[in-house]
């Protein structure tokens, strides 16, 4: 099928690769404008743009889709549908209606749970034990459209946003190819989303990643996993910012202050949480440093029992 593809990060780039490999004709790729990044703040192309150029596909980077020129560009492609995956721009009605088969979205949750921008982070933060991918017929509302195809995966106790992202990206590629291939010959029978169970995955803010040591150890553990690989769960020790990348719950508990270091050794830094339960920090990073196993972290930044991790000052 002849399609337009719209996406920006790696999640979308994986879907683009799979669609091209399956033989679908990508008439145009839309992605976000290049953004400054890194210490030098040089303009960097999105992963979708980099992949599209490598595949020899035409790329457009409009700042908005609300003007007639953008709509005319899309209609001129002769595409039957536009596949959207983590694009980052809202699609006006004129774009949704620009294709005979409308616009189809790859969404990383089991809708109607976790509509919105950060479904993987929010699922892990909430302690969900499963998530998945929905292929959705897009409409004007935020992720409210009927579902064409869905599949679920389990979220394990050691899963991070990174590990779940990669599995969902691969699953999304499989589902979108199956959906587009089927639409080539068979009319879609979309399933309306139920009214019950709606939740919203609001965009991640810096303060979301700040560790609240008064929370139960299970909650702090989820914060650490939810913000790996970015932006990292943030706390401070002796006034220094420290990011937490790996942790594991302990069977031990004790009375005392939340955030207090119980012990520190080669196996990790044991910290008391708000419910008295202990959390073992096994991979950490100081500001300007590298992610390090606890043993190496302690060599450069010794930590003593009785010291306390606390949230950074606003």
N, C-alpha and C positions, 0 to 999 in steps of 0.2 A: 504494500500500500504506500501511496505517496503521502508523506506527513511533514509537518513542521514540528520541531522539538524545542522546548523551552526549559532550561535548567541552569544551575550555576555550580554547586559544589560536587564533590566526588560521588555522592549518592546518585546524582543525576548523570554524571559522566559514565557510570557503570551501565545504567539503563540505555544510554545512547549507544555505547559499544555493542550491547546485545541486540538492539534493534537493527543496527547496520549489519551485524554478522548474520542475522536472520533473513537478510535480503530486502528489508523494507527501504524504500527510497526516501531519504531525508532531504527535502527540498531546501530547507533553511533551518539554521540553529539560532535561537535567541538566547542570550545570556546577559548577565549584569555587566555594566561598564567596568573596565579595569579599575582596580582600587589600589591606593598606596598601602604598602605592607612592609614589615621588617624595620630594622633600625634605620635604614636609609630612606624609608618611606617611598620607595620606587613603585611605579605602577606595575601591578601584577595581574595577569589575565586569570580568569576563573578556570577551574579544572575542566569545565565543559568546553570553554573556548579553546583551551590547549588541545583537548582531545579532538574537537571538531576540525581544527586546522590540520592536525596530524592525519585525519581521515580524509582530508581534501574537501570538506563540506563548507558551504557558504555560511558566514556568521554575521549577525546583526546585533547591535548592543544599544537599543533605544533606551533613553532615560525614562520614558513613559510610553504606555500603549494607548493613551487617551486621545491622541490626535488622529486625524483622518489619514495622515501619511503612513502611520504605522499599520492601520487597518488595511489600507490599499496595498501595502507591501505584502501582508499576509495573504490577502485574497489573490494577489497576482501569482502566488506560488502554485495555485491549482491543487493544493493539498486537500485531502478529504477530512483530516482531523489534525489537531495539535496535541501532542503529548507533553504534559507539564510535570516536572519533578523538581521541587525545591527551587523554583525560579526566583522568587523574591519580589515580584511585582504583581499587584492586583490586576486581574483581567476585567476590563469593562465589558458591558453587555455587547458592545459592537464587536469585540474580539470573540466572545463566546459564541456569537452567531455568525462568525465569518467562515465557518467550515461546515460542509454538509453533515458531518457526523459530530459536530461540536468539538469541545475540548475535553481531554481525558487526563486525569491527575493520578500520579503514583503517590500514595500517602502512607507514611510509616506508622500506622496504628490500626487497631481494629475499631473502625468507626461504628457508632458515634463517640466512642471514648477517645479522648485526646485529639480533638480538632485543634488546628492551629500550628504554630511555628516550631515548637520543640517537643514533639511527641515522645521521642526516645528518652530524653532527659527526665521528662515528667513521669513516664511510666516507671523508671527505676526509682526516682525519688518517692513515688507513692507505694513502692513495694509490690507492684504488679508482678505476677508470676508468668504472665504471657502477654505477648503483643503480636503484631503481624503487619501485613500490607493489605491495603484496599486499593483497587483500581476503581476510580470514581468518575462518573459523568459530572463535569463541573457545571455549577450554576452560580448565581450572583452571591449567595450566602457563603460564609466562611466554612468550607469543607462540609457543606450540607447536602451535597448532591447524592443521588442514588448510586449504589455500588454495583459494578459490573462483575467483579471477581474479588475474592479475598482468600487469605491463607494465614495461619497462625504459627508462631514459634514460641518456645518456652524461654523465659528469662531465668537463668540459674543464679544461685547465691553468689557466684563469683563474677557474674557478667558486669561489664562496664558499658557506658554509652558507645564506646568504640567497638567492642565486640558485637553488640546487638546491631549497631549501624551496619557493619559489614555483612552480617547475615541478612538483614532486611534489604540491603542494596541488591544483593544477589537474588533474593526472592522477588523483589520488585521487577528486576530485569526479566525473570522467567514469566511472571504474571502479565507484564505489559506485552510481551511478545505473543503469548497465548491469546490475549484479548484482541490485539490488533489483527492477528491472523484470522481469528474467528469472525471479526467484523467485516473482513473482506468478502465473506460469503453468506453470513447469517446476521439478521437484524439483532441488535442487543435487546436483552430483557433485564433492565436494571432493577435492583432491589432497593426500595426506599429505605432510608435509615430509620430505625425505631426512635420514638420520642423519648424513651427512657434510656438512662445511662449516658447522657451527654456530659462530657467534661471538656475543658479547654486547656491546651498546652501553651500557656503564655510564653512569650519570648524570654530567653534567659537574660537575667541582669547580673551585674557583678555581685550584688548583695546576696543573691541566691546561693552563691558558692561559698559564702562565709560560714565556717563551722560554728554551730551553737553547741558548746560542750554540755550545756544543761539538758540537752535532748538525750533520749535513750541511746545506748550504744548501737542498736540496730539502725536507728535513724542516721546517726553520724556515718556509719558504714555505707549506707545508701548514698549519702551526699558525696563521699569519696568516690564511689563507683560511677555516680551520675555525671560527675564533672571530669572524668577521664575519657578522652584525651584533652578536653578543653572546657573551661579555662583552668581547671584544677581547684580542688577544695582548699580554701585559704584560711590560715590561722596565723598567730604570731607566738613567738617565744622569746623572752627577753627583749622585746621590741623589734625583733627581726621577723619579716614576713616569711612564712614557710608554707609551701604547697604540699598537700598530702595526696599521693598517687595510689598507694596500695595499703590496705588494712585488712585485718581479720578479727572477728569477734572472739573473745576469750570466754572460757567457761567460768572464770574467776570473777568475783565482785568484792567490793569493800566499801566501807563508809569513808567519807571525806569529800573534799572539794571537787566539783566538776572541772575537768581539764587538767587535773593534777597528775604528774608523772609518778607512776607506782614503781616502775623499774625501767632500766635502759641497758640493753646488751646486744649481742650479735644477732639474736633472734628478733629484735624489734624493740620499739619504745612502747611500753604499756601505759595507757592513759585511762583514767577513771572518767566515766560519762555521767550524765545527770541521774540515771537510774541506779548508779553504783556499779553497773557492769563495766568490765574492762574492754578496751579496744586496743589491739596490737598494731602499731604503725610499722609497716615493713618497707615502704619506699617513700622518700621525702625529697624536697628540693628547696634550697634557700634561694632568695631573690638573687638573680644573676648567675646562679649555679646550674648544675645539671641534676636530673632525676637520679637518685642514688639509692641503693639498698640501705637499710637502716645501719648496717655495720659500717659501711663507708661514710655515710652521713655523720655518724657519731665520731669518726676519726677527725673530722674537720670542725665539728660543732658538738662538743661533749654536752650531754644532758644528764642532770642529776635527779634522783628521786626527790619529790617535794616541789620541784619547779612546776609552773603551770602554763599550759597553752591557753591563750585568751583570744577573742576576736580582735581584728585590727581596729585601730581608732579610725572613725569615719573621717 
